[in-house]
Amino acid sequence: MASDKGKVPSPRDNIKPKDYVETFKACLEVTCTSSPCQDAAKASYDCLNRHDYERDKCLDFFQAYRDCKKAWVSDGRLRSRLFRLS
């Protein structure tokens, strides 16, 4: 388990959502569920697995996921307003 510590990403690496167009473009050929915050969600689950589901040890990862989702939803609302104005 000590060798895994070098591979653990920082929770802050996943705050910014990926470009949604690129994320969903990969899903056009095959039906899939995808989210620009999928990496943050996976990092949260990986943290839980590493720490035997001790939630308190993964709070930074959960916050990074919430920040990512908040940015994604906010970006979608802004994009929606811009389409209505044009």
All heavy atoms as an XYZ file, in Angstrom:
694
protein
N       0.817     -1.191      0.000
C       0.000      0.000      0.000
C       0.863      1.259      0.000
O       0.462      2.278     -0.507
C      -0.949     -0.025      1.182
C      -1.953      1.107      1.129
S      -3.242      0.921      2.325
C      -4.556      0.430      1.264
N       2.053      1.188      0.550
C       2.931      2.353      0.589
C       3.334      2.786     -0.815
O       3.560      3.954     -1.061
C       4.168      2.045      1.425
N       3.423      1.844     -1.763
C       3.796      2.201     -3.131
C       2.687      2.959     -3.844
O       2.934      3.671     -4.793
C       4.165      0.951     -3.916
O       3.042      0.102     -4.021
N       1.433      2.832     -3.383
C       0.311      3.544     -3.991
C       0.323      5.035     -3.675
O      -0.260      5.826     -4.397
C      -1.023      2.959     -3.511
C      -1.283      1.585     -4.093
O      -0.698      1.252     -5.130
O      -2.090      0.870     -3.498
N       0.985      5.437     -2.590
C       0.968      6.842     -2.188
C       1.587      7.752     -3.231
O       1.184      8.876     -3.380
C       1.650      7.022     -0.836
C       0.828      6.470      0.292
C       1.370      6.877      1.613
C       0.433      6.352      2.693
N       0.665      6.961      3.961
N       2.563      7.270     -3.983
C       3.178      8.085     -5.015
C       2.242      8.333     -6.189
O       2.401      9.277     -6.923
N       1.229      7.504     -6.366
C       0.309      7.595     -7.494
C      -0.965      8.365     -7.162
O      -1.774      8.613     -8.033
C      -0.079      6.199     -7.961
C       1.082      5.364     -8.431
C       0.628      3.981     -8.799
C       1.799      3.096     -9.137
N       1.383      1.731     -9.412
N      -1.169      8.744     -5.916
C      -2.409      9.392     -5.495
C      -2.435     10.826     -5.997
O      -1.542     11.612     -5.703
C      -2.537      9.368     -3.955
C      -3.773     10.107     -3.508
C      -2.539      7.942     -3.454
N      -3.479     11.187     -6.767
C      -3.574     12.567     -7.251
C      -4.040     13.495     -6.143
O      -4.666     13.058     -5.176
C      -4.636     12.474     -8.349
C      -5.507     11.349     -7.906
C      -4.586     10.366     -7.231
N      -3.746     14.729     -6.286
C      -4.238     15.730     -5.348
C      -5.728     15.948     -5.607
O      -6.160     15.967     -6.764
C      -3.495     17.045     -5.557
O      -4.138     18.085     -4.853
N      -6.520     16.131     -4.562
C      -7.945     16.397     -4.784
C      -8.165     17.658     -5.617
O      -9.111     17.752     -6.382
C      -8.512     16.591     -3.381
C      -7.512     16.048     -2.444
C      -6.198     16.049     -3.150
N      -7.279     18.616     -5.493
C      -7.439     19.893     -6.198
C      -7.227     19.742     -7.709
O      -7.574     20.634     -8.472
C      -6.465     20.940     -5.653
C      -6.477     21.112     -4.133
C      -7.815     21.265     -3.490
N      -8.474     22.506     -3.792
C      -9.736     22.765     -3.484
N     -10.458     21.869     -2.857
N     -10.303     23.898     -3.795
N      -6.675     18.614     -8.150
C      -6.457     18.394     -9.585
C      -7.770     18.237    -10.346
O      -7.803     18.414    -11.561
C      -5.619     17.131     -9.831
C      -4.198     17.283     -9.356
O      -3.768     18.430     -9.118
O      -3.515     16.253     -9.210
N      -8.842     17.904     -9.651
C     -10.114     17.586    -10.313
C     -11.207     18.616    -10.087
O     -12.376     18.335    -10.297
C     -10.603     16.219     -9.829
C      -9.699     15.119    -10.286
O      -9.321     15.074    -11.439
N      -9.336     14.232     -9.387
N     -10.856     19.807     -9.664
C     -11.881     20.824     -9.405
C     -12.475     21.364    -10.698
O     -13.672     21.563    -10.804
C     -11.298     21.974     -8.568
C     -11.049     21.472     -7.147
C     -12.229     23.163     -8.543
C     -10.411     22.477     -6.253
N     -11.641     21.595    -11.698
C     -12.122     22.159    -12.959
C     -12.673     21.032    -13.836
O     -11.978     20.074    -14.127
C     -10.982     22.861    -13.685
C     -11.427     23.609    -14.914
C     -10.262     24.370    -15.505
C     -10.670     25.241    -16.654
N     -11.260     24.586    -17.755
N     -13.951     21.133    -14.242
C     -14.511     20.075    -15.092
C     -13.840     20.051    -16.463
O     -13.384     21.071    -16.961
C     -15.988     20.454    -15.227
C     -16.127     21.833    -14.740
C     -14.914     22.178    -13.940
N     -13.806     18.875    -17.043
C     -13.276     18.749    -18.399
C     -14.235     19.423    -19.374
O     -15.399     19.656    -19.057
C     -13.139     17.275    -18.771
C     -12.076     16.545    -18.021
C     -12.006     15.126    -18.512
C     -10.883     14.383    -17.855
N     -10.798     13.008    -18.322
N     -13.750     19.714    -20.562
C     -14.580     20.299    -21.598
C     -15.723     19.338    -21.915
O     -15.499     18.187    -22.282
C     -13.749     20.559    -22.849
C     -14.545     21.175    -23.969
O     -15.519     21.889    -23.683
O     -14.194     20.921    -25.135
N     -16.958     19.796    -21.754
C     -18.106     18.881    -21.899
C     -18.249     18.383    -23.326
O     -18.688     17.275    -23.559
C     -19.394     19.531    -21.406
C     -20.025     20.498    -22.372
C     -21.071     20.094    -23.187
C     -19.561     21.785    -22.504
C     -21.641     20.964    -24.095
C     -20.117     22.657    -23.395
C     -21.164     22.245    -24.189
O     -21.721     23.097    -25.077
N     -17.877     19.183    -24.315
C     -17.998     18.755    -25.707
C     -17.089     17.557    -25.956
O     -17.509     16.550    -26.538
C     -17.663     19.913    -26.678
C     -17.640     19.422    -28.107
C     -18.651     21.052    -26.515
N     -15.848     17.639    -25.495
C     -14.914     16.530    -25.665
C     -15.361     15.308    -24.868
O     -15.234     14.180    -25.326
C     -13.505     16.947    -25.234
C     -12.886     17.992    -26.117
C     -12.734     17.520    -27.562
O     -12.378     16.355    -27.780
O     -12.978     18.334    -28.461
N     -15.907     15.538    -23.687
C     -16.353     14.429    -22.847
C     -17.482     13.662    -23.506
O     -17.481     12.429    -23.547
C     -16.823     14.951    -21.475
O     -15.734     15.637    -20.852
C     -17.262     13.813    -20.575
N     -18.464     14.379    -24.037
C     -19.626     13.723    -24.619
C     -19.384     13.242    -26.049
O     -20.079     12.368    -26.530
C     -20.846     14.629    -24.555
C     -21.304     14.859    -23.144
C     -21.252     16.116    -22.578
C     -21.764     13.809    -22.380
C     -21.665     16.320    -21.283
C     -22.177     14.000    -21.074
C     -22.125     15.262    -20.522
N     -18.389     13.804    -26.720
C     -18.078     13.359    -28.077
C     -17.678     11.884    -28.071
O     -18.019     11.135    -28.970
C     -16.949     14.214    -28.659
C     -16.780     14.042    -30.152
C     -15.617     14.875    -30.673
C     -15.924     16.350    -30.553
N     -14.858     17.194    -31.120
N     -16.989     11.474    -27.039
C     -16.574     10.074    -26.926
C     -17.780      9.156    -26.739
O     -17.723      7.974    -27.052
C     -15.614      9.906    -25.759
N     -18.896      9.687    -26.256
C     -20.087      8.880    -25.993
C     -21.027      8.797    -27.196
O     -22.034      8.097    -27.134
C     -20.850      9.449    -24.805
S     -19.984      9.223    -23.261
N     -20.752      9.505    -28.254
C     -21.653      9.498    -29.394
C     -21.683      8.142    -30.095
O     -22.712      7.721    -30.602
C     -21.268     10.597    -30.388
C     -21.495     12.024    -29.897
C     -21.009     13.015    -30.959
C     -22.949     12.281    -29.571
N     -20.551      7.461    -30.131
C     -20.484      6.181    -30.816
C     -21.115      5.062    -29.994
O     -21.704      4.145    -30.527
C     -19.030      5.844    -31.129
C     -18.397      6.829    -32.082
C     -16.912      6.601    -32.229
O     -16.396      5.635    -31.660
O     -16.269      7.407    -32.915
N     -20.981      5.150    -28.695
C     -21.498      4.125    -27.793
C     -22.311      4.829    -26.718
O     -21.908      5.862    -26.223
C     -20.336      3.346    -27.127
C     -20.868      2.315    -26.159
C     -19.446      2.719    -28.168
N     -23.448      4.279    -26.377
C     -24.253      4.878    -25.322
C     -23.516      4.733    -24.002
O     -23.129      3.643    -23.605
C     -25.623      4.182    -25.219
O     -26.260      4.268    -26.484
C     -26.480      4.833    -24.168
N     -23.299      5.851    -23.353
C     -22.622      5.804    -22.065
C     -23.048      6.998    -21.229
O     -23.547      7.983    -21.742
C     -21.111      5.782    -22.234
S     -20.410      7.305    -22.879
N     -22.831      6.878    -19.957
C     -23.080      7.981    -19.044
C     -21.737      8.616    -18.760
O     -20.805      7.935    -18.356
C     -23.695      7.466    -17.733
O     -24.877      6.757    -18.055
C     -24.019      8.602    -16.802
N     -21.647      9.906    -18.997
C     -20.378     10.574    -18.812
C     -20.600     11.920    -18.170
O     -21.652     12.531    -18.318
C     -19.680     10.738    -20.152
O     -18.404     11.264    -19.958
N     -19.609     12.378    -17.458
C     -19.665     13.662    -16.792
C     -18.282     14.283    -16.872
O     -17.277     13.576    -16.745
C     -20.066     13.458    -15.328
O     -19.783     14.604    -14.574
N     -18.210     15.595    -17.056
C     -16.909     16.249    -17.036
C     -16.221     16.111    -15.676
O     -15.027     16.334    -15.563
C     -17.225     17.715    -17.331
C     -18.527     17.688    -18.022
C     -19.270     16.520    -17.458
N     -16.965     15.736    -14.659
C     -16.402     15.575    -13.316
C     -16.180     14.109    -12.969
O     -16.028     13.755    -11.800
C     -17.322     16.236    -12.292
S     -17.510     18.007    -12.562
N     -16.135     13.268    -13.966
C     -15.978     11.834    -13.753
C     -14.648     11.518    -13.061
O     -14.582     10.616    -12.224
C     -16.067     11.116    -15.088
C     -16.167      9.628    -14.983
C     -16.507      9.009    -16.334
O     -16.710      9.701    -17.322
N     -16.571      7.701    -16.360
N     -13.595     12.244    -13.387
C     -12.299     11.998    -12.743
C     -12.355     12.316    -11.253
O     -11.771     11.601    -10.431
C     -11.199     12.826    -13.397
C     -10.854     12.339    -14.793
O     -11.240     11.201    -15.138
O     -10.211     13.100    -15.531
N     -13.056     13.387    -10.896
C     -13.194     13.744     -9.478
C     -14.005     12.692     -8.738
O     -13.683     12.337     -7.600
C     -13.844     15.121     -9.343
N     -15.048     12.178     -9.372
C     -15.859     11.133     -8.744
C     -15.034      9.869     -8.546
O     -15.058      9.257     -7.472
C     -17.083     10.831     -9.601
N     -14.267      9.492     -9.564
C     -13.433      8.295     -9.462
C     -12.383      8.458     -8.376
O     -12.115      7.532     -7.603
C     -12.761      7.989    -10.795
C     -11.940      6.712    -10.767
C     -11.329      6.423    -12.111
C     -10.507      5.179    -12.176
N      -9.887      4.705    -10.980
N     -11.791      9.644     -8.280
C     -10.790      9.892     -7.238
C     -11.408      9.767     -5.845
O     -10.765      9.253     -4.922
C     -10.173     11.279     -7.423
N     -12.656     10.194     -5.689
C     -13.351     10.060     -4.404
C     -13.536      8.593     -4.041
O     -13.274      8.179     -2.904
C     -14.714     10.750     -4.453
O     -14.575     12.119     -4.639
N     -13.999      7.805     -5.016
C     -14.183      6.367     -4.759
C     -12.851      5.671     -4.483
O     -12.763      4.809     -3.601
C     -14.884      5.692     -5.938
C     -16.357      5.982     -5.996
C     -16.899      6.668     -7.071
C     -17.206      5.570     -4.977
C     -18.253      6.941     -7.134
C     -18.564      5.839     -5.025
C     -19.080      6.525     -6.108
O     -20.416      6.789     -6.158
N     -11.823      6.044     -5.220
C     -10.510      5.450     -4.997
C      -9.999      5.759     -3.592
O      -9.417      4.900     -2.926
C      -9.502      5.940     -6.034
C      -9.759      5.387     -7.424
O     -10.542      4.417     -7.544
O      -9.197      5.943     -8.391
N     -10.234      6.989     -3.153
C      -9.821      7.372     -1.808
C     -10.561      6.530     -0.767
O      -9.955      6.028      0.185
C     -10.092      8.858     -1.581
S      -9.612      9.421      0.072
N     -11.858      6.368     -0.956
C     -12.632      5.540     -0.020
C     -12.100      4.108      0.011
O     -11.965      3.511      1.082
C     -14.112      5.544     -0.410
C     -14.881      6.806     -0.097
C     -16.267      6.753     -0.731
C     -14.985      7.020      1.398
N     -11.793      3.570     -1.149
C     -11.254      2.214     -1.204
C      -9.896      2.110     -0.503
O      -9.634      1.139      0.201
C     -11.128      1.735     -2.650
C     -12.471      1.407     -3.252
O     -13.381      0.986     -2.561
N     -12.584      1.619     -4.551
N      -9.054      3.114     -0.712
C      -7.724      3.100     -0.083
C      -7.807      3.166      1.437
O      -6.975      2.618      2.140
C      -6.894      4.297     -0.561
C      -6.076      4.056     -1.774
C      -5.047      5.152     -1.995
N      -5.567      6.501     -1.813
C      -6.232      7.200     -2.736
N      -6.498      6.669     -3.908
N      -6.635      8.427     -2.491
N      -8.807      3.866      1.946
C      -8.914      4.110      3.392
C     -10.031      3.300      4.043
O     -10.550      3.703      5.085
C      -9.122      5.605      3.656
C      -7.963      6.443      3.224
N      -6.735      6.427      3.862
C      -7.823      7.306      2.185
C      -5.907      7.244      3.256
N      -6.540      7.793      2.224
N     -10.381      2.177      3.444
C     -11.398      1.281      4.008
C     -12.694      2.025      4.359
O     -13.274      1.818      5.416
C     -10.854      0.558      5.245
C      -9.725     -0.378      4.891
O      -9.782     -0.979      3.792
O      -8.779     -0.505      5.695
N     -13.107      2.907      3.465
C     -14.361      3.643      3.562
C     -14.462      4.521      4.804
O     -15.548      4.764      5.322
C     -15.565      2.697      3.431
C     -15.695      2.228      2.005
C     -14.962      1.150      1.538
C     -16.493      2.918      1.107
C     -15.035      0.745      0.217
C     -16.576      2.525     -0.214
C     -15.841      1.441     -0.647
O     -15.917      1.055     -1.963
N     -13.321      5.023      5.270
C     -13.326      6.020      6.337
C     -13.517      7.381      5.675
O     -12.574      7.983      5.158
C     -12.023      5.979      7.131
C     -11.907      4.756      8.004
C     -10.674      4.819      8.875
O     -10.397      5.898      9.445
O      -9.983      3.796      8.972
N     -14.744      7.845      5.695
C     -15.140      9.038      4.968
C     -14.330     10.275      5.367
O     -14.010     11.132      4.547
C     -16.638      9.278      5.213
C     -17.245     10.286      4.312
C     -18.756     10.354      4.542
N     -19.384     11.186      3.559
C     -19.319     12.509      3.558
N     -18.649     13.139      4.509
N     -19.909     13.210      2.609
N     -13.993     10.379      6.645
C     -13.279     11.555      7.134
C     -11.912     11.746      6.472
O     -11.418     12.862      6.391
C     -13.098     11.475      8.649
C     -14.416     11.600      9.390
O     -15.380     12.121      8.796
O     -14.486     11.168     10.560
N     -11.321     10.678      5.987
C     -10.008     10.778      5.349
C     -10.102     11.245      3.899
O      -9.080     11.517      3.277
C      -9.289      9.431      5.421
C      -8.915      9.055      6.838
C      -8.108      7.795      6.871
C      -7.702      7.475      8.304
N      -6.868      6.280      8.366
N     -11.303     11.332      3.359
C     -11.476     11.682      1.938
C     -12.256     12.982      1.736
O     -12.722     13.260      0.629
C     -12.189     10.537      1.220
S     -11.286      8.988      1.302
N     -12.386     13.767      2.761
C     -13.191     14.984      2.665
C     -12.693     15.938      1.588
O     -13.493     16.592      0.911
C     -13.258     15.687      4.024
C     -13.981     14.904      5.115
C     -13.917     15.671      6.441
C     -15.418     14.618      4.733
N     -11.376     16.027      1.397
C     -10.831     16.911      0.351
C     -11.265     16.448     -1.039
O     -11.563     17.267     -1.911
C      -9.312     16.960      0.412
C      -8.803     17.692      1.643
O      -9.558     18.493      2.215
O      -7.637     17.455      2.014
N     -11.321     15.131     -1.242
C     -11.756     14.600     -2.534
C     -13.240     14.872     -2.763
O     -13.659     15.186     -3.880
C     -11.473     13.095     -2.617
C     -10.019     12.775     -2.771
C      -9.235     12.517     -1.663
C      -9.435     12.744     -4.023
C      -7.887     12.225     -1.799
C      -8.093     12.454     -4.181
C      -7.315     12.204     -3.065
N     -14.044     14.749     -1.709
C     -15.476     15.036     -1.838
C     -15.702     16.506     -2.154
O     -16.550     16.858     -2.977
C     -16.234     14.669     -0.557
C     -16.146     13.217     -0.188
C     -16.129     12.834      1.133
C     -16.072     12.227     -1.155
C     -16.056     11.496      1.484
C     -15.997     10.894     -0.823
C     -15.985     10.529      0.510
N     -14.934     17.374     -1.509
C     -15.077     18.808     -1.766
C     -14.654     19.145     -3.191
O     -15.296     19.959     -3.857
C     -14.257     19.625     -0.761
C     -14.497     21.113     -0.879
C     -15.948     21.495     -0.629
O     -16.542     21.087      0.360
N     -16.526     22.278     -1.525
N     -13.599     18.509     -3.672
C     -13.160     18.743     -5.057
C     -14.261     18.333     -6.035
O     -14.523     19.026     -7.022
C     -11.876     17.966     -5.346
N     -14.953     17.221     -5.753
C     -16.048     16.773     -6.613
C     -17.200     17.784     -6.573
O     -17.744     18.149     -7.615
C     -16.541     15.393     -6.174
C     -17.728     14.916     -6.953
C     -17.585     14.491     -8.270
C     -19.000     14.906     -6.399
C     -18.678     14.061     -9.007
C     -20.093     14.476     -7.124
C     -19.924     14.054     -8.424
O     -21.010     13.642     -9.146
N     -17.548     18.248     -5.379
C     -18.634     19.245     -5.275
C     -18.268     20.530     -6.007
O     -19.107     21.121     -6.695
C     -18.950     19.535     -3.812
C     -19.714     18.421     -3.126
C     -20.256     18.844     -1.779
N     -19.212     19.133     -0.821
C     -18.668     18.240      0.003
N     -19.055     16.983     -0.033
N     -17.736     18.608      0.853
N     -17.012     20.967     -5.883
C     -16.571     22.184     -6.584
C     -16.633     21.998     -8.099
O     -17.035     22.904     -8.833
C     -15.149     22.557     -6.167
C     -15.057     23.016     -4.718
O     -16.110     23.315     -4.117
O     -13.932     23.051     -4.188
N     -16.243     20.823     -8.555
C     -16.287     20.522     -9.989
C     -17.729     20.554    -10.494
O     -18.027     21.176    -11.518
C     -15.650     19.167    -10.252
S     -15.611     18.706    -11.998
N     -18.634     19.882     -9.790
C     -20.039     19.854    -10.203
C     -20.645     21.261    -10.192
O     -21.399     21.630    -11.092
C     -20.857     18.942     -9.283
C     -20.570     17.474     -9.461
C     -20.966     16.995    -10.828
C     -22.377     16.468    -10.806
N     -22.718     15.715    -12.020
N     -20.288     22.040     -9.180
C     -20.796     23.409     -9.095
C     -20.326     24.232    -10.300
O     -21.109     24.968    -10.911
C     -20.320     24.053     -7.794
C     -20.853     25.431     -7.566
C     -20.389     25.968     -6.215
C     -20.908     27.357     -5.977
N     -20.456     27.884     -4.682
N     -19.054     24.089    -10.656
C     -18.521     24.816    -11.814
C     -19.188     24.343    -13.098
O     -19.505     25.153    -13.978
C     -17.006     24.616    -11.896
N     -19.435     23.053    -13.229
C     -20.067     22.496    -14.421
C     -21.489     22.999    -14.570
O     -21.904     23.440    -15.644
C     -20.029     20.976    -14.357
C     -20.636     20.285    -15.539
C     -20.647     20.703    -16.837
C     -21.329     19.041    -15.534
N     -21.282     19.795    -17.641
C     -21.710     18.756    -16.856
C     -21.643     18.125    -14.541
C     -22.416     17.616    -17.199
C     -22.327     16.985    -14.894
C     -22.701     16.737    -16.207
N     -22.254     22.982    -13.492
C     -23.639     23.454    -13.535
C     -23.680     24.948    -13.816
O     -24.473     25.423    -14.627
C     -24.365     23.105    -12.217
C     -25.705     23.808    -12.130
C     -24.536     21.602    -12.087
N     -22.794     25.694    -13.177
C     -22.731     27.141    -13.399
C     -22.394     27.448    -14.849
O     -22.993     28.335    -15.464
C     -21.689     27.743    -12.467
O     -21.524     29.103    -12.732
N     -21.453     26.716    -15.419
C     -21.068     26.902    -16.811
C     -22.244     26.587    -17.738
O     -22.481     27.280    -18.715
C     -19.870     26.002    -17.131
C     -19.329     26.242    -18.522
O     -19.178     27.413    -18.917
O     -19.054     25.247    -19.223
N     -22.997     25.557    -17.426
C     -24.160     25.190    -18.231
C     -25.239     26.263    -18.190
O     -25.873     26.563    -19.202
N     -25.442     26.831    -17.014
C     -26.436     27.915    -16.899
C     -26.013     29.129    -17.703
O     -26.833     29.744    -18.383
C     -26.622     28.288    -15.434
C     -27.367     27.251    -14.656
C     -27.565     27.678    -13.227
N     -28.205     26.614    -12.474
C     -28.026     26.398    -11.201
N     -27.226     27.188    -10.509
N     -28.645     25.418    -10.592
N     -24.734     29.473    -17.635
C     -24.220     30.606    -18.404
C     -24.378     30.349    -19.894
O     -24.846     31.213    -20.640
C     -22.751     30.858    -18.056
C     -22.051     31.944    -18.858
C     -22.704     33.295    -18.600
C     -20.579     31.991    -18.496
N     -24.017     29.155    -20.333
C     -24.136     28.797    -21.747
C     -25.593     28.871    -22.199
O     -25.905     29.359    -23.282
C     -23.568     27.391    -21.970
C     -23.308     27.059    -23.395
C     -22.638     25.709    -23.565
N     -21.369     25.606    -22.856
C     -21.174     24.881    -21.752
N     -22.136     24.171    -21.245
N     -20.005     24.858    -21.169
N     -26.501     28.413    -21.349
C     -27.924     28.447    -21.666
C     -28.413     29.889    -21.835
O     -29.161     30.196    -22.759
C     -28.709     27.747    -20.556
O     -30.083     27.813    -20.810
N     -27.966     30.775    -20.946
C     -28.356     32.192    -21.058
C     -27.809     32.811    -22.330
O     -28.480     33.602    -22.981
C     -27.849     32.966    -19.847
C     -28.787     32.871    -18.676
C     -28.352     33.790    -17.563
N     -28.131     32.919    -16.426
C     -27.098     32.938    -15.612
N     -26.145     33.825    -15.791
N     -26.988     32.113    -14.639
N     -26.588     32.460    -22.692
C     -26.003     33.013    -23.911
C     -26.753     32.572    -25.151
O     -26.928     33.351    -26.095
C     -24.526     32.615    -24.013
C     -23.587     33.266    -23.008
C     -22.184     32.682    -23.138
C     -23.551     34.757    -23.192
N     -27.217     31.317    -25.177
C     -27.994     30.834    -26.331
C     -29.333     31.551    -26.434
O     -29.815     31.833    -27.523
C     -28.219     29.323    -26.235
C     -27.033     28.518    -26.668
C     -26.503     27.551    -25.835
C     -26.432     28.728    -27.904
C     -25.413     26.806    -26.232
C     -25.337     27.990    -28.298
C     -24.828     27.031    -27.462
N     -29.931     31.861    -25.292
C     -31.215     32.567    -25.329
C     -31.053     34.006    -25.820
O     -31.951     34.542    -26.440
C     -31.844     32.594    -23.929
C     -32.588     31.310    -23.625
C     -33.328     31.399    -22.331
N     -32.542     30.642    -21.371
C     -32.433     30.907    -20.087
N     -33.046     31.933    -19.579
N     -31.708     30.165    -19.308
N     -29.901     34.616    -25.550
C     -29.664     35.999    -25.970
C     -29.346     36.098    -27.455
O     -29.571     37.131    -28.066
C     -28.525     36.612    -25.155
C     -28.810     36.814    -23.675
C     -27.553     37.327    -22.975
C     -29.956     37.795    -23.466
N     -28.812     35.052    -28.027
C     -28.406     35.142    -29.432
C     -29.493     34.738    -30.386
O     -30.547     34.391    -30.153
C     -27.172     34.305    -29.696
O     -27.356     32.979    -29.280
